[in-house]
């Protein structure tokens, strides 16, 4: 054992309630034991560092499985100055990734960027040249000519074109394929209430991606696009808005929901729009029918949640704003009344499986990578503790303390830092 961490409170990421009085032993970047502290401390070698954090809560490192590190919005400070060059976008991406790591996000899945700079960032972090979270990246998304996000994507308008784009992205070294299966609200002419591809085209994309061992994340606003995506076999449906064809309508289809559940497809719900009342839909004022039941997207998914659907919580944030993910999780508790254990579960273990790393990260258990986040305060009683990251470990290395990154390449432990 290199280090034993003794918090007051521990959530292991599995959805179980808080564990009081537990300790976690680390060795060579992995978790080697999780047990009541009285039992674990009874057989700790004399050379092992033991650090007690009174009044603190320990979680698995948070996993934000929908971000856009290399992209920004016009209103974001600094984006206009850096957006015009690959070097500027790389710096923007690095700043965002490091800001997220400093608040407890140890893994990010980047779901679309203007170029392949995110792949370079992923690689330099993995090589240890800079400190940052583990990144999985799609590079540019696949979309139609004039379609949603075509300014950060590669275009394909037929099944042969789609297969070629998938193969080109595979050759570039992407971790997964992101496809804009429907239009989106930032491109009004792309029509967010209709699919952008036919079922045949979606099947061509998924078939070739899976042949190349690349998972597929599909941006889906309308029910028609969700139906096609599930039928084609995509791995994750992002947004999953269930929009009807007519403006101002929701078309939650029970048959499609059953198909989605049976397929095991992951559902990626961005916290901000999921919490927002349906009266304000994705940035547009909507006139919902007076008899429409669910108040928001979270309530709309109640039946699927109760039946065990694989729903993960994400930010869909841009650049440095990805550091707001813990604050969004706190809102799930304060505004929707969710149990803290469920929120942690949907931001750790569930996305770990969605990104294909469920056997490595996402829970605090023996044999898992020691990606951990320690927060000041009792998260069980106070959800604002999500915003109080004290220490962050990545593969057992202490990489951040109280928002300050540790840039040294040598292994650090908590007693190197006077806090």
C-alpha positions as CSV (number, residue, x, y, z in Angstrom):
1,X,0.0,0.0,0.0
2,X,1.3,3.4,-1.0
3,X,-1.4,5.5,0.6
4,X,-4.5,5.0,2.7
5,X,-7.2,7.7,2.4
6,X,-9.6,8.0,5.4
7,X,-12.6,10.3,4.6
8,X,-15.6,10.8,6.8
9,X,-18.0,9.8,4.0
10,X,-17.6,7.7,0.9
11,X,-19.9,7.2,-2.1
12,X,-18.6,4.3,-4.1
13,X,-20.4,5.2,-7.4
14,X,-22.6,2.1,-7.5
15,X,-25.8,3.9,-6.4
16,X,-25.6,2.6,-2.9
17,X,-25.9,5.0,0.0
18,X,-23.1,6.8,1.8
19,X,-20.5,4.7,3.6
20,X,-19.4,6.1,6.9
21,X,-16.1,5.2,8.6
22,X,-14.4,3.6,5.5
23,X,-10.9,3.8,4.3
24,X,-9.4,3.3,0.8
25,X,-5.9,1.9,0.2
26,X,-4.0,2.7,-3.0
27,X,-1.0,1.0,-4.5
28,X,0.8,1.8,-7.8
29,X,-2.2,3.8,-9.2
30,X,-4.9,1.2,-8.3
31,X,-7.3,0.7,-5.5
32,X,-6.3,-2.4,-3.5
33,X,-8.7,-2.4,-0.6
34,X,-11.9,-0.6,0.5
35,X,-13.0,-1.5,4.0
36,X,-14.1,-0.1,7.4
37,X,-11.2,1.9,8.6
38,X,-10.8,-0.1,11.8
39,X,-10.3,-3.3,9.8
40,X,-8.1,-1.8,7.1
41,X,-5.8,0.2,9.4
42,X,-5.2,-2.9,11.5
43,X,-3.0,-4.4,8.8
44,X,-1.4,-1.4,7.1
45,X,2.4,-1.7,6.6
46,X,4.5,0.7,8.7
47,X,5.8,2.4,5.5
48,X,2.3,3.3,4.2
49,X,1.1,6.9,4.4
50,X,-2.2,7.2,6.2
51,X,-4.1,10.5,5.7
52,X,-7.3,11.3,7.5
53,X,-9.7,13.9,6.0
54,X,-12.1,15.0,8.7
55,X,-15.4,16.2,7.5
56,X,-14.7,15.3,3.8
57,X,-16.5,13.2,1.2
58,X,-14.7,10.9,-1.2
59,X,-16.1,10.0,-4.6
60,X,-14.9,8.2,-7.7
61,X,-13.5,10.8,-10.2
62,X,-16.4,12.4,-12.0
63,X,-16.9,11.4,-15.7
64,X,-18.5,14.0,-18.0
65,X,-19.3,12.0,-21.1
66,X,-20.5,14.9,-23.3
67,X,-18.3,17.9,-23.6
68,X,-16.9,20.1,-26.5
69,X,-13.5,21.1,-25.3
70,X,-12.4,22.5,-28.7
71,X,-15.5,24.5,-29.4
72,X,-16.9,27.7,-27.9
73,X,-19.9,29.9,-27.9
74,X,-19.8,33.6,-29.1
75,X,-20.7,34.8,-25.6
76,X,-17.8,32.9,-23.9
77,X,-15.0,35.2,-22.9
78,X,-11.9,34.6,-25.0
79,X,-13.4,32.3,-27.6
80,X,-13.5,34.9,-30.4
81,X,-9.8,35.7,-29.9
82,X,-8.6,32.1,-30.1
83,X,-11.2,30.4,-32.4
84,X,-9.5,31.2,-35.7
85,X,-6.4,29.1,-35.4
86,X,-5.6,25.5,-34.4
87,X,-3.1,26.7,-31.8
88,X,-5.7,28.9,-30.2
89,X,-8.3,26.2,-30.1
90,X,-5.7,23.8,-28.6
91,X,-5.0,26.3,-25.8
92,X,-8.7,26.7,-25.3
93,X,-9.2,23.0,-25.0
94,X,-6.3,22.5,-22.6
95,X,-7.6,25.3,-20.4
96,X,-11.0,23.7,-20.3
97,X,-9.7,20.2,-19.6
98,X,-7.5,21.4,-16.8
99,X,-10.2,23.5,-15.3
100,X,-12.5,20.4,-15.2
101,X,-9.8,18.2,-13.6
102,X,-9.3,20.8,-10.9
103,X,-12.9,20.4,-9.7
104,X,-13.0,16.6,-9.7
105,X,-13.7,15.6,-13.3
106,X,-11.1,12.9,-14.1
107,X,-12.5,11.7,-17.5
108,X,-14.1,13.6,-20.4
109,X,-15.7,12.3,-23.6
110,X,-15.4,15.0,-26.3
111,X,-18.3,14.8,-28.6
112,X,-17.3,17.1,-31.5
113,X,-14.6,19.6,-32.3
114,X,-13.6,21.6,-35.4
115,X,-10.5,19.6,-36.1
116,X,-8.3,16.9,-34.6
117,X,-6.7,19.1,-32.0
118,X,-8.6,17.2,-29.3
119,X,-6.8,14.0,-30.3
120,X,-3.5,15.7,-29.9
121,X,-4.5,17.0,-26.4
122,X,-5.7,13.5,-25.5
123,X,-2.3,12.1,-26.5
124,X,-0.1,14.7,-24.8
125,X,-2.0,14.2,-21.5
126,X,-1.7,10.4,-21.8
127,X,2.0,10.8,-22.5
128,X,2.3,12.8,-19.2
129,X,3.6,15.9,-21.0
130,X,0.8,18.0,-19.5
131,X,-1.7,17.3,-16.6
132,X,-5.3,16.8,-17.5
133,X,-8.2,14.4,-17.4
134,X,-8.4,11.2,-19.4
135,X,-10.0,12.2,-22.7
136,X,-11.9,10.2,-25.3
137,X,-12.4,12.1,-28.5
138,X,-14.5,11.8,-31.6
139,X,-12.8,14.6,-33.5
140,X,-15.2,16.2,-36.1
141,X,-18.7,14.8,-36.0
142,X,-20.4,13.3,-39.1
143,X,-23.2,15.4,-40.4
144,X,-25.0,16.4,-43.7
145,X,-24.1,19.2,-46.0
146,X,-25.7,22.3,-44.3
147,X,-26.7,20.1,-41.4
148,X,-26.3,20.5,-37.7
149,X,-22.8,21.3,-36.7
150,X,-21.3,21.1,-40.2
151,X,-18.9,23.9,-39.2
152,X,-17.3,21.5,-36.7
153,X,-17.9,18.3,-38.7
154,X,-17.2,16.4,-41.8
155,X,-20.1,16.0,-44.2
156,X,-21.5,12.9,-45.8
157,X,-24.8,12.7,-47.8
158,X,-25.0,9.0,-48.8
159,X,-24.3,5.6,-47.4
160,X,-21.0,5.3,-49.3
161,X,-19.9,8.8,-48.2
162,X,-20.8,7.9,-44.6
163,X,-18.7,4.7,-44.7
164,X,-15.8,6.6,-46.1
165,X,-16.0,9.3,-43.4
166,X,-16.1,6.6,-40.7
167,X,-12.9,5.0,-42.1
168,X,-11.2,8.3,-42.4
169,X,-11.9,9.1,-38.8
170,X,-10.8,5.7,-37.8
171,X,-7.5,6.2,-39.6
172,X,-7.1,9.6,-37.8
173,X,-7.3,7.7,-34.4
174,X,-10.7,8.7,-33.0
175,X,-12.0,6.8,-30.0
176,X,-15.6,6.8,-31.2
177,X,-17.9,8.2,-33.9
178,X,-20.2,11.1,-33.2
179,X,-23.1,11.5,-35.7
180,X,-25.6,14.3,-36.0
181,X,-28.7,12.1,-36.5
182,X,-31.0,15.1,-36.4
183,X,-30.9,18.8,-36.7
184,X,-30.2,21.1,-33.8
185,X,-31.3,24.4,-32.4
186,X,-28.0,26.3,-33.1
187,X,-28.6,25.6,-36.8
188,X,-32.3,26.4,-37.3
189,X,-32.3,25.5,-40.9
190,X,-31.1,21.9,-40.1
191,X,-34.6,21.3,-38.6
192,X,-34.2,19.8,-35.1
193,X,-37.5,18.0,-35.4
194,X,-36.5,15.7,-38.3
195,X,-33.8,13.1,-38.9
196,X,-30.8,14.1,-41.1
197,X,-30.2,10.5,-42.3
198,X,-32.3,7.6,-43.5
199,X,-32.4,4.3,-41.6
200,X,-30.3,2.8,-44.3
201,X,-27.7,5.5,-43.9
202,X,-27.6,5.1,-40.1
203,X,-27.2,1.4,-40.4
204,X,-24.3,1.9,-42.8
205,X,-22.6,4.2,-40.3
206,X,-23.1,2.0,-37.3
207,X,-22.2,-1.2,-39.2
208,X,-18.9,0.2,-40.4
209,X,-18.0,1.9,-37.0
210,X,-18.7,-1.3,-35.1
211,X,-16.7,-3.3,-37.6
212,X,-13.8,-1.0,-36.7
213,X,-14.5,-1.3,-32.9
214,X,-15.7,2.3,-32.7
215,X,-18.7,3.0,-30.5
216,X,-21.3,5.5,-31.9
217,X,-22.8,8.5,-30.2
218,X,-25.9,9.9,-32.0
219,X,-27.3,13.4,-31.5
220,X,-31.0,12.9,-31.5
221,X,-33.7,15.5,-30.9
222,X,-36.9,14.0,-32.5
223,X,-38.5,10.7,-31.8
224,X,-38.1,9.7,-35.4
225,X,-34.3,10.0,-35.1
226,X,-34.3,8.1,-31.8
227,X,-36.2,5.3,-33.4
228,X,-33.7,5.1,-36.3
229,X,-30.7,5.3,-34.0
230,X,-31.9,2.5,-31.7
231,X,-32.8,0.3,-34.7
232,X,-29.4,0.9,-36.3
233,X,-27.7,-0.1,-33.0
234,X,-26.0,3.1,-31.8
235,X,-24.3,2.9,-28.4
236,X,-25.4,6.2,-26.9
237,X,-28.2,8.6,-27.7
238,X,-27.4,12.1,-26.8
239,X,-30.1,14.6,-25.8
240,X,-33.0,12.1,-26.4
241,X,-35.6,14.9,-26.5
242,X,-38.5,13.0,-28.0
243,X,-39.6,16.0,-30.1
244,X,-42.7,15.6,-32.3
245,X,-42.7,16.6,-35.9
246,X,-44.9,19.7,-35.2
247,X,-43.5,22.6,-33.4
248,X,-44.2,22.8,-29.7
249,X,-45.0,19.0,-29.4
250,X,-43.4,16.1,-27.6
251,X,-43.9,12.6,-29.0
252,X,-42.9,10.1,-26.3
253,X,-43.4,6.8,-28.0
254,X,-43.8,3.8,-25.7
255,X,-42.8,1.3,-28.4
256,X,-39.5,3.2,-29.1
257,X,-38.9,3.4,-25.4
258,X,-39.3,-0.3,-25.0
259,X,-36.9,-0.9,-27.9
260,X,-34.4,1.5,-26.4
261,X,-34.6,-0.3,-23.0
262,X,-34.3,-3.7,-24.5
263,X,-31.3,-2.7,-26.6
264,X,-29.3,-1.5,-23.6
265,X,-28.5,1.8,-25.4
266,X,-27.2,4.5,-23.1
267,X,-29.1,7.8,-22.8
268,X,-27.0,10.9,-22.4
269,X,-29.1,13.6,-20.7
270,X,-27.5,17.1,-20.5
271,X,-28.3,18.4,-17.0
272,X,-29.2,22.0,-17.9
273,X,-31.9,21.3,-20.5
274,X,-33.0,18.2,-18.5
275,X,-33.8,20.4,-15.5
276,X,-35.3,23.2,-17.5
277,X,-39.1,23.4,-17.6
278,X,-40.6,22.3,-20.9
279,X,-41.9,25.9,-21.3
280,X,-38.3,26.8,-22.3
281,X,-37.1,24.2,-24.7
282,X,-33.5,24.2,-25.8
283,X,-33.3,28.0,-25.9
284,X,-36.6,28.6,-27.6
285,X,-39.9,29.6,-26.1
286,X,-42.4,26.8,-26.7
287,X,-46.2,26.7,-26.5
288,X,-46.8,23.3,-25.0
289,X,-50.3,21.8,-24.8
290,X,-52.0,22.6,-21.5
291,X,-52.6,18.9,-20.8
292,X,-48.9,17.9,-21.3
293,X,-47.8,16.1,-18.2
294,X,-44.1,16.0,-17.5
295,X,-42.7,19.3,-16.3
296,X,-39.2,18.6,-17.7
297,X,-37.1,16.0,-19.5
298,X,-36.2,14.3,-16.3
299,X,-39.9,13.6,-15.5
300,X,-40.4,12.5,-19.1
301,X,-37.9,9.7,-18.6
302,X,-39.4,8.6,-15.3
303,X,-40.8,5.3,-16.7
304,X,-37.5,4.4,-18.4
305,X,-35.5,5.3,-15.2
306,X,-37.7,3.1,-13.1
307,X,-37.2,0.2,-15.5
308,X,-33.5,0.4,-15.3
309,X,-32.5,2.5,-18.4
310,X,-28.9,3.4,-18.6
311,X,-29.2,7.1,-18.2
312,X,-26.0,9.2,-17.6
313,X,-25.8,12.9,-16.6
314,X,-23.5,15.2,-18.7
315,X,-22.8,18.8,-19.2
316,X,-22.6,19.3,-23.0
317,X,-20.4,22.3,-22.0
318,X,-17.8,24.1,-24.1
319,X,-14.2,24.7,-23.3
320,X,-13.6,26.2,-19.8
321,X,-17.3,25.9,-19.0
322,X,-16.8,22.2,-18.6
323,X,-15.6,22.9,-15.1
324,X,-19.2,23.7,-14.2
325,X,-20.2,20.0,-14.2
326,X,-20.1,19.5,-10.4
327,X,-22.4,22.5,-10.0
328,X,-24.9,21.0,-12.4
329,X,-24.9,17.8,-10.4
330,X,-25.7,19.8,-7.3
331,X,-28.7,21.2,-9.1
332,X,-30.0,17.7,-9.7
333,X,-30.2,17.3,-5.9
334,X,-31.5,20.8,-5.0
335,X,-33.9,21.4,-7.9
336,X,-35.2,17.9,-8.6
337,X,-34.7,16.3,-5.2
338,X,-32.6,13.4,-6.4
339,X,-30.7,11.3,-3.9
340,X,-27.0,12.1,-3.9
341,X,-26.1,8.5,-4.4
342,X,-28.1,8.3,-7.6
343,X,-26.5,11.5,-8.9
344,X,-23.0,10.2,-8.2
345,X,-23.9,6.9,-9.8
346,X,-25.1,8.6,-13.0
347,X,-21.9,10.7,-13.2
348,X,-19.5,7.9,-12.4
349,X,-20.3,4.3,-12.9
350,X,-23.0,4.7,-15.7
351,X,-20.8,6.9,-17.9
352,X,-17.8,4.6,-17.3
353,X,-19.7,1.8,-18.9
354,X,-21.0,4.1,-21.7
355,X,-17.4,5.0,-22.7
356,X,-16.3,1.4,-22.5
357,X,-14.2,1.7,-19.3
358,X,-16.6,0.3,-16.8
359,X,-14.1,-2.4,-15.8
360,X,-11.5,0.3,-14.9
361,X,-13.0,3.5,-13.5
362,X,-16.3,4.8,-12.2
363,X,-16.5,3.1,-8.8
364,X,-14.4,2.9,-5.7
365,X,-13.6,-0.8,-5.4
366,X,-10.7,-3.2,-5.3
367,X,-8.9,-3.5,-8.7
368,X,-10.1,-0.2,-10.1
369,X,-8.0,2.7,-11.2
370,X,-7.5,5.2,-8.4
371,X,-9.3,8.1,-10.0
372,X,-10.7,9.9,-7.0
373,X,-12.2,13.2,-6.0
374,X,-12.3,14.4,-2.3
375,X,-14.7,17.2,-1.4
376,X,-14.7,19.5,1.7
377,X,-17.9,18.8,3.6
378,X,-20.7,16.3,4.1
379,X,-22.2,15.7,0.6
380,X,-25.0,13.7,2.2
381,X,-26.3,16.8,4.0
382,X,-25.2,19.6,1.7
383,X,-25.1,19.2,-2.2
384,X,-23.1,22.5,-2.5
385,X,-20.2,20.3,-1.4
386,X,-20.0,19.3,-5.1
387,X,-18.4,22.7,-5.6
388,X,-15.7,22.3,-3.0
389,X,-13.1,19.9,-4.5
390,X,-10.1,19.6,-2.1
391,X,-8.0,16.9,-3.7
392,X,-8.2,15.1,-7.1
393,X,-6.2,11.9,-7.9
394,X,-5.7,10.5,-11.4
395,X,-4.4,6.9,-11.4
396,X,-3.3,7.4,-7.8
397,X,-1.4,10.6,-8.5
398,X,-2.4,13.7,-6.7
399,X,-3.1,16.1,-9.6
400,X,-5.0,19.0,-7.9
401,X,-5.4,20.5,-4.5
402,X,-8.0,23.2,-3.8
403,X,-8.3,24.0,-7.5
404,X,-4.5,24.2,-8.1
405,X,-3.0,21.7,-10.5
406,X,0.2,19.9,-9.6
407,X,2.3,20.1,-12.8
408,X,5.3,18.0,-11.6
409,X,5.9,14.8,-13.6
410,X,6.9,12.9,-10.4
411,X,4.4,11.1,-8.4
412,X,2.9,13.2,-5.6
413,X,1.0,12.3,-2.5
414,X,-1.1,14.4,-0.3
415,X,1.5,15.0,2.4
416,X,3.7,16.7,-0.2
417,X,1.1,19.5,-0.1
418,X,0.6,21.7,2.9
419,X,-3.1,22.5,3.1
